[in-house]
Amino acid sequence: MAGGYARGISEPVYAEQTEMLMFLSDHIDWIKALHVIAVIAWMAGMLYLPRLFVYHSEAPVGSPQSELLKTWEHNLLRRIVNPAMVAVWIFGLTLAYVTGAYEDTWMRLKFLLVLAMSGLHGFFAASVKRFARDANTRSTRFWRIVNEVPFALVIFIVILVVVKPFE
């Protein structure tokens, strides 16, 4: 970092920022590993939650099965899916910053797809609340179709990360 500038940024980087950037750079492999672990946990939940919605939409309101599914959906969202998404964003943004990848076209496209996945996450969180109130208005067929959306997004995200087109 010649002349107090980091990664080609035109503004001076203060000593504390430089130290933090160096620390993060020295631990980049750990950050990548934690990012991948968080992605796996998030995607496991994002693929399983709509499957639970399929089963829940088939269960009669007030039945023991419906009540059990409410508990499973709530616990999956609160204990796994939400924390994993937060970790994905923290580690992902850290990686983009430290590596400078945020300047690359593939990363900008990936960012848009992860933003779409986060929007879907929000839709699922709202759906958990609707099911908890016995207010689901969506069909089983709808949930079967929506169940495929996270996987489709992941396919494109992985291709962008591994192949890095437009580079």
Helices and strands as residue ranges (DSSP letters): G 2-4, H 15-26, H 28-58, H 64-76, I 77-81, H 82-99, G 101-103, H 105-132, H 140-146, H 149-163
